[in-house]
């Protein structure tokens, strides 16, 4: 069958019998423009052109399709940039969890085109099926009938679902709540945890104190620490309390009694941060620790003082976000996926719950067996989700933002509601922009303009402050996170990331967004010259032109790679030693050796007047440093403090800081209301 006849044949099948294409772990429904992940049963609705491109691939398996052919087929009689095809390919690869380096589905053949390398089966279900009849075709050749294998996972899923749901008698009730004050002192109360059965709560007061109180808010004991403490967590059976303490670049786990007596101290573990521990039983906890930019789950045994990394089955391009103890006192694991959805899984990877938005805050309600989580707004409301898929809003606040939740056996929810203001201040210490957003990236230029990022609208947006006016340059609706913002050397454009993508802006708005094709989290980005940008993930350095095309790449293992456009040199930080290179292929000149404190969690790079500035974290304190880029210079500390989100240096070396101010947090109870 020729290419054209093959396409016409499948199109005729679409009219007659709605074909479905099976390949790898996926099923593509041409009639509905839907892609189903067979293991999780997750269905994604495809954009029309994404569906058309995938259709071209699955109807031509094993064939090399040139860029010209694909462009002419997708955009007939239309002139488009090559980047348009590139963007569609990127979307398909993300949906398929495919990699251009190690492809399972779409292989790139340089200067030739693309080839769909997976075996494709065409299953056609007749619109009026008859018993024991099925029209099945194999592309490009015949293959065994695997339809009976589809029934096995289907039966397993059905049986598992029955067993899972049958644990509960009747339909779980929908609960209603009223907001009550538990603590309302001045200052910040956060990280609350309630004991599931006893009249006890614990929370952090003003970062350095741990308070134990009853459910009415009467303080029973206070522990003051020289270091920051976080995430107290009660045993379910028993009354011991675990909590974290951050010391230098280590996380220390302590266990204490309600009276304040220390019961246990675990060995220190290297970390950047940690999140709430989960008691698995009286001797074991599931600990989630940030290490090298990733959240890693460990099993910790108190009796053995032993950390064991959990072999959690995490899909590619998904991120672990924490553990939840839920049904039958089992521990489940929260994942965020590349398509900005979330799921709760078992250790073996089996999914038990899904959300259509990123979930970072989750707790189990033993009263009605629901998971209480953040909603799609991320922080302004809580929703309940049941195992049968029912979901409804629990509570919405206009007072601040939900930052954590904990639930007792009666279904009462204890939560910290925090409010703050983050100001970007100019050289006169006057705020040029203020909001309750928690993320900023102020970056000024010689024209007196300041670009910055804010989540004021609920998503990361880029703004420009110029001539006493603030202009919004981006208008996004997704959850992509912005961590970097850089001016073009001639000051005519801005460069930012959006997760693993890069975006370009002029003074009117966003010009282009394209993928980096990096496999790991971006460490830093920048401009090589007015026509070339780069992105670095710790192992790969990629270069792109302003049309978003990857021009070349280089392998390099380092903590930091940054280009000094004015001096035309590379700055490379490796093993805490900062080098200057005129070319990365050449040996570098040692500029300075940084201490652990100066290099721990190094970020927010700024380069002004031949001086390098950066930010680090030590014992959860924020530090800003400066280093003149000449031999035998000494590193100087510029600023130290808590909750410094970002900073900038003006062309005149004046420090601008984006810092949380007017910080308040109170412990609230969402008490179950009995309805008549």
N, C-alpha and C positions, 0 to 999 in steps of 0.2 A: 504494500500500500504506500503510495507516495505521501509526502508531507501534507500537501493540500487535501488529498483524499482522506487522510487520517483525521485531519481537523474537521472536515465536513462530516465524516462518519460519527465522530463523538458529538458534534452539534446536533445531528439528527437523532442520536440516542438521547440527548438532553430533552428533545421535544417528546420523544416516545416514552422514555423510561427513567428519567432523572438519574444519570450515572453517578456513582461514587467511586473515587479512586483511592485505593489503599496502598500505602507505602510506609515502610518502617513502623513507627508508632502512631501513625496518623491516618485519618480518613478525610478526604476532601470531597464535599458535596457540591457539585457544580451547580445543581439546580437552585440551591439555597445560598450559595456563596459562603459556605461555612467550613471551617477546619476543626476537626475533633481530635483531641489527644486520646487515644484508645485506652490507655491505662487509667488516667484520671477522669475520663469522660468529659473533660472540659471542652466546651464548644466556643470558638471565636468567630464572630461575624467579620468577614473580610471586606475591605474596600474594593470597589469594582475593578480597578486596575490591578490591584494585588491579586485578586481572583483570576483575572485574565492572564497575568503573567504565570501564575502557578498552573493554570490550565495548559498553557503552552509547554511548560516543562513536563508535566505528567503525561501529555499526549505525544511527547517526543523523547522518551527515556533512552539514554545512551547516545543521543545525537548531540553534536556540537551546534549550538544556536548562536549565530554571530550577533554582536551588538546591533549591527545595521538591521538584520532581520527582525530582532525583537523590537527595536524602535519603530520600524515601519509598520509592524503588525499592531503594536499598541497605540501608536499615534500616526495613523495613515494621513498622508498629505499635510503633515504638520512638522515644522522644524522645532526640535526640542534640544536642550543641552543633554550631554551624556549623564550629567548628575541626576536627571529625572529617573533614568533607568536604574542608576546606582541606588537611589533612595528606595525604589520598590524592591530591589534585591535585598537590601538591608532589612526591610520590614519582614520579608519572607524568611530570611535566615533567623531573625529573632523569634518568629513564631515557631520555627522548627528547631530552635535551640541548636542551630548549625553554625559551623565555624568555617571561614574562608581558608584557614590554615589546615585544619583537619576535617574536611567536609564529609558528611554522611549523605548529603542530598545534592547540593549544588556545588559543582567543582568549577573553579575559574581556570580557563586555559589562556594564558597570556597571548595577546594579539590574535586570538582565535574567537573566543566567546565563552559560553557557559554550557555545561553539560549536567543533566540530571542523572545522577549515578545510582540512585536507589531503584530496586525492582518495583514496578507498578502493576497492581492488579485492578482491573475495571469491573466493578460489580454493578449490575443494572437491575433495579427492582421494578418490575412491571407495575404500571398504575393500577391494573386489575389482576392481581396475582392469582394463579391457580395452584391447587395443592400439588406439592412436589415438583414445581417448576421453577427454574431460575435461569436467567440468561447471564452467563459469566464469561468475560473475555480477559485475556492476558496480554499485556503490552510489555515488550515487543514480541514475545513468544509464549508458548504454552507453559503452564506451571501447575503444581499440585493444587488441589482445592483446599484452601485453608479456612473455609467458612466454618467448619465444625470447631476449629480452634477458637473462633470468636465466642462460641457459646460457653467455653470453659470460664474465661474471666467474667463473662456476663453473669453466669450462675454463681460464681464466687462473690461478685459484687452484690448480687441480690441476696444471697444467704448472709453475707457479712452485714448488710444493711438491716436485714430482719433481726439478726442476733443483736445488733447494736441498739436498734430502736426498741426491741422487746424487753430491754432491761428496765423500762419504766412503765408503770401502770397508768394508762389513760394519757390524755394530752396535757403536757405541762402547763401550768397557769401563766397568764400574762399578768405581771405585777405592775402596780402603780406606786409612785413614790412622792414624798414631799421632802424638801431641802431643810436640814437642820444644822445649826452651828455646833461644832464640837470644840474648836479652839478659835480664838479671835484676838490673840495678843498681837501687838505690833511686831513686825519682822516676818521672817519666812519660815513657815512650817511646811514640810514636804515629805515625800516617801512614806506615806502612812501604810501600816499593815495592821489588820484586826485579827485577833485570835478567833478561830472558827467557833469555839464553844465557850471560852472563858471571858470574863469582863475585863479585857485587856486590849489596848492598842499601843503601838509604838510608832514614833515618827522622828524625823530629823528637824532640829530647831537651829536656824541660822548657820547651817552648813557644818558646824563643829560640835554640836551637842546632840545627844540621843535622849529622847524623853519617852518614858513609859507612863501611861495614864490609864484610867478606866474609861469606859465608853461615854461617860459624861464629860470627859476632858479634864478631870482632876489629876494633876501630875503626881505620880507615886514615886518616881525615881528619875534622876537626870545624870547622865554620864557626859562629862566634858572631855574633849579630845584635843591634843595639839595638832592633829591632822584631820582632814575632811572625812566624815563618815557618811554612809549611804545605805539605803535599802534594807532596813531591819525587816526580818521575816520570822514569824512564829511557827513553831512546830504545830502540826495538826493534832497529833496525839502526844501530849506532853506540853510543857510550858517554857521550853528553852527558846531563846531568841538569837538568830544569826544576823550578822550585819557585816558590811565591808568597811575597811579603813584604807585610804589611799596614802601611801608613804613613798615619796620619791617616784620611781618608775615601777613600783610594786603594788599589788593588791593583797591586803591582809584580811583573812576571814576570822572573825571572832564569834564565839558563842557564849551567851551570858544568861543568868537567871533573871526572873522579873524583879528581884531585889538588887540587881546590879552586880552580883558576884560573877567573876569570869569563870566559865566552865571549860573552855577550850580555845586554843589559838592554832589555826592551821599554818603550815609553812607558807611563806610568802611566795607569790606567783607573779612573774613578769607580766605587766599589763599596761594598757593605755587607759582603761576604765573597766567597769563591770556593771551588770544589771542585777535585778533582784534574784537572790538564790531561791531554789525550790526544794523543800524537804521531800525526799522520796520516801524515807522512813526514818526511824530514830537514829540510824547510824550513817545514812547516806543523803547527800544533797546533790542536786544538779546545779552546777555553777556555770554562768555564762560570762566570759571574759573577753574583752577586746584586746587582740594581739595582732600587730602589723596590719591594722586597718580592717580586720575581720573579727566578727563575734564567734568565739569558739566555745562549744559546750563540753564540759567536763563532768565526770562523776567523781565526787569526793567522798571517801570513806573516813569517818572520824576515828574509828578504832585503829586503822592502819596509817592514818595521816598520808593518804595516797590520792593523787590526782590521776584519773584515767580519762583520756580524750575519748569522747563518745563517737562511734562510727555512724553518725547520722547520715542517712541516705538523702542527700540534698541534690535536686536536679541542677543541671548546668545553668548558670546565669540566675540562680535563685540565691537568696540570702537568708541565713538563720537570724531570727529576731528575738528568741527567748523561749522559755519553757513554761508550761501551764500544767498544774495538777488538777485533773478534772474527773471524768466519769470513772467509777470503781477505784478511785484513788490512783489511777494510772497517770503517768507523766506523758504529755504530748508536746510537740515542738512546732513553733510558729515560723512560717516561711513567708518572705516577700519575693515575688517573681518579677521577671524582666518586663512583663506587660502590666505591671502595677496592680496585680491582684495578690491575694494572700491565701494561705491554706494552713490548716492544722494537721500535722501528720504524726504517725507513730515512728518509733526508732527505725523501723524497716522501710519507711517511706510511704506507707499506706495513708491515703488522705481520709480524714474523717469530717472535715468542714472546710468550706471555701467562702471567700469574700471577693467582691468585685472591686475592691479598693485596697490600698496599703494599710495593713493593721500593724501597729507597733505596741498597742496597749491592750492587754487581754487578761481577764480573770474569770474564774469559774464560779457560778452561783449555785451552791448546793441545794438551795430551796426549790428551784425550778429547772435545774440541769441545763441552764443556758450559759453561753460564753458572753460576757459583757466586754465590749471593746469600744475603741474610738470609731466614729463614723467616717464618711468620706471627707468631711471637713477637717479631719485629723485631730482636732483638739476641742472643738466647741460643743460637742454632743457625744453621748454614749448610746450605743445600740445593743440590743440583745439578739443573739443568733442561736437557734436551736438546731439539733442534729437533723431534723426533718427539713431544714432550709428556711423555716419561718424566721422573719427578722422584723423588729419594730424598734422605734426610738424609746429609750429609757428616760433620758433627761437632757435638756439643753440649757446651757448657762450663758448669761449675758454679763456675768460678773468677772470672768477671766477665762482661763483655759484649764481643762482637765490634764493633770500630769501623771496621775497613777490611780489605781482602784484596788480595793480589797473587800471581800464579802464574807459575812458570817453565816452561820447555819440558818438564821431567820430570813436571809435574803437582804438584810440591810447593807448598803454599799457605803464604804468609807473611802473618801477621795480627797486628794489635795487639789484645790483650785487656786491657781497662781495668776498674778497679774504683774505687769512690769511695763516699763517704757525704755526703749532703746533709742538713744540720741546719737546722730552723727553731728559732731560739733566742729565748727570752723576754727581758724586761728584765734578768734576772739572768744572762744568757748560758747558761742551761740549756736543753738541747734539749727541745722539746715533742713532736717527731716526727722520726725519722731513718730513712732507707732509702737504697737505691742508685738510687732514681728520679732522673731528671735535671730534672724540672720541678716548680716550686712557684709558688703564687700566694698567699702569706699575706696575709690582710686581717682586721684586728682591729676590734672595736667597743667602745663605752663600757661594755658589760656584762662586758668582760674575756674575751670569746670570740674565737677565731681560726678562720676558715674558710680552707681551702687546697686546692689541687689536687695530686694525686700520681698517677704512673703505676706505683705499687707493684704493682698487679694486672695490669700489662701494657697497660692502656688508661687514658685520662684519667678519673679519678674525683674527686669533690668530697667533702671531709671537713669535719667540724666538731669543734674542740677546745673543750670547755666542761666546767666542774666536774671538771677532771682526767680527763676521758674523751674518747676519740676516736670519733666516730660517722661511719660512711660514709653519705653522703646519696644517692649515685648508684650504679647497678648496670648498667653498660653492657657490651656485648660488641663494639662496633665500634671503629673507628680514629679517630673524630672528635677533633680537637685542641681543648683548652681553653686560651685565652690571657687571658681576662678574668674577674674575679670581683668583684662589687660588692654591698654591703649595701643593702637598702631603707632609706630615710630613717628609718622607725620601727623598724628592726632586726628585723622579723618575717620577712623573706624574704631570699634571695640570688638574684642574677642572674649567669649565666655565658653564654658562647658555647659552642657545639660546632661547629667549623668555621663555616659560614654560618648555623647555627641559633642561637636563643637558648633558654635553659633557666631555669626558675624552681624554687626549692627552699624548703621550710620546714624546720623542725628535725627532721622525721621522714623527709624524703626529697624526691625530685623530684616536682614538681607538674605541670609542663607543659614540653613542648619544641615549638618552632615555627620555621618558616623566616623569615629576614629579608627574602627576595626581593631582596637586594642582589646586584649582578653582580660585585663585586670583593671582595678580602679585607677583612675588618672591621678598621678602624683603632682604634676604641674603642667601648665601650658604656657605659650608665649609666642612672640614674633621673632622670626629669624631675620626678616627684612620687611619692606612694605608689601611684598608680594607673596610671602611664605610664612606659614604658621607651623607650630610643632606641638606635639603632645607626648608625654612620657608617663609610663606606668610602673617604673622601677626596673623594667627589663627591656622594653622596646621603646625606641624613639622614632616617631613617625613625623614626616613632613608633608604638608598639603599646600596646594595653591589656593587662590581665593575663589575658585570654582568648586572647592571641596574634594578635589581629586588627590589621592595619595600619590606623591611623586617619588619618594624613596623612604627607606627605613634603615635603622641601625640597631644592633643588639648592644645593650650596655646595662650592666648591673650597678646601680647606685641608689642612694637615698634621695638625691636631688640632682636634676640637670636643668640649668637655666642659661639663657643666652643674653649676654650684655651687648646690646646692639651698638651702643655708643663706642665701646672699646673693641668690638668685634672679637669677643672671646667667650668661651664656654666656662661656666662655673659648675663644678662637679663636686658633690659631697659624697664621699665613700669611706665607710668605716670611721666616721666622725672627723675625717680630714678633708678640708676644703681645698680644691685645686683649681688653678686657672689654666685653660687649654686654648691655644690659638686654633687648633683643630682637634677633634676628638680622637683622631687616629694617632696623634702625637702625644708624647709624655707631657704631663702638666707640671706647673710650678706650685709648690705647696704654699698656701696663703695662711692657713691657721689650722690648729687642731682644736675641735670643740669638745667641751666637757659633756658628760651625760645629761646634765641639766640643760645645757644650751642646745642640745641636738634632739632631745626627747620630744616626739610628736611635732617635729619642725614643720611649719606651714606659714602661709601668708608672706610670701617673698616680696620684698620691695627693693628696688635699686634706684638710688638717687645720688647724683654728684659723686660717682665713684665710691659710693658707700652702700654696703649691703645691710638690709634690715630684715628681720624675721621674728616669728613668734614661736615659743615653745611652751610646754607644760611640764610641771614638776610638782609632785604631791598635789595634783589638781589645782595648782596655782598657775596663773598665766604670766608669762614673761615676754618682753619685747627687747631685742638685742640689736646692736649695730656693730659693723666691722668695716673700717676703711680698707679698700681693696689694694693694699700695697703690702709688700713683704714685711714680716715681723710686726704686724699690727696686732693690737690686743682687742679682744671682744669686750664691749661695754654694755651693761644693762641700762636700758632706757626707761622701762616701766615695769612694775610688778603689781599684780592685783587679782581679784577674783572676778570671774564672769566678763572678761574682756573678749568679745566675740571676734572683732577684727580691728585693724588699724590701717592708717595710711600715713605717708610722709609727703608733705607738699614739696614743690620744687625748691623751696627755701628751707627745707629740712625742718619744717614744723610738724609736730605729731598731731594726727587726728585719730580719735578713738571712737569706735562704736561699742558702747558698753551698756549692759543692762543697769537701769537706774530705777529708783522708786519701786523697788522689788517688794512685793507682798505675797504671802501665801497662807491660806487657812485650811484647816481640816474640816470637812463637811461630812454629814451623814445624809444619804438618801434613804430615808426610812420607808419601809413598806407600809402602804396605806391599805387598811382593810376595807374593801368595798362591800356595801350591803347586798 
